[in-house]
Amino acid sequence: MKLKLLYFAWLRQEIGNAGEELQLPAGVATVEQLMSHLRSRGGGYAHAFAEDAVLRAAVNKKVVDISQSLSDGDEVAFFPPFTGG
């Protein structure tokens, strides 16, 4: 499964880029599993994805829970919590 990933705010700074396309290994089928996979890449990824609770995710521009299933071609964005005003 191939995904387009986008990183915002301090995640972008930690990882060192705004996004990438990624071919997922077998067994990665949810946002939570994707986060774990990204964390396992080490470096800035390990730091950016150290705590799932401080991140939010959107799949195809819709904010989702980390249990959300993924499909080939999905766009997944990660960002810190935000407030309205």
C-alpha positions in Angstrom: 0.0 0.0 0.0 1.4 3.4 -1.0 0.4 6.6 0.9 1.1 10.3 0.7 2.2 11.6 4.1 2.1 15.3 5.1 3.7 16.7 8.3 2.8 20.0 9.9 4.2 22.4 12.5 6.9 21.0 14.8 6.6 17.5 13.2 7.8 19.0 9.9 10.8 20.5 11.8 11.6 17.2 13.6 11.4 15.1 10.5 13.0 17.6 8.2 10.5 17.7 5.4 6.9 18.6 4.7 5.8 15.3 3.3 6.7 12.1 1.4 5.3 9.2 -0.4 5.7 5.9 1.4 5.2 2.3 0.5 4.0 0.5 3.7 5.3 -2.8 4.8 2.9 -5.7 5.2 0.9 -5.5 8.5 0.6 -1.7 8.6 -3.1 -1.1 8.0 -4.2 1.6 10.5 -3.1 5.1 11.5 -1.8 3.8 14.8 0.3 1.1 13.0 1.6 3.8 10.6 2.7 5.9 13.5 4.5 3.0 15.1 6.2 2.2 11.8 7.3 5.9 11.4 8.6 5.9 14.9 10.7 2.8 14.2 12.5 4.7 11.4 14.5 6.4 14.1 16.0 9.9 14.1 13.5 12.8 13.8 10.7 10.3 13.2 11.3 8.6 16.6 11.1 11.9 18.4 8.2 13.3 16.4 6.1 10.1 16.9 7.3 9.4 20.5 3.8 10.0 22.0 0.7 9.2 20.0 -1.5 11.1 22.4 0.1 14.5 21.4 -0.6 14.1 17.7 -3.7 14.3 15.5 -4.2 12.7 12.1 -6.3 13.3 9.1 -7.0 10.8 6.3 -8.0 12.4 3.1 -8.6 15.7 4.8 -10.9 14.3 7.6 -9.6 14.2 11.2 -9.7 10.6 12.3 -9.0 8.4 15.4 -5.7 6.5 15.3 -7.7 3.2 14.8 -8.8 4.4 11.3 -8.0 1.9 8.6 -5.9 3.0 5.7 -6.3 2.3 1.9 -3.9 2.5 -1.0 -3.6 6.0 -2.2 -4.7 7.7 1.0 -3.3 11.1 2.0 -2.4 11.0 5.7 -1.6 14.3 7.5 -0.1 14.5 11.0 -0.2 17.7 13.1 -0.2 18.8 16.7 -3.5 19.5 18.5 -5.0 22.9 17.6 -7.4 25.4 19.1 -10.0 27.5 17.5 -10.6 31.1 18.1 
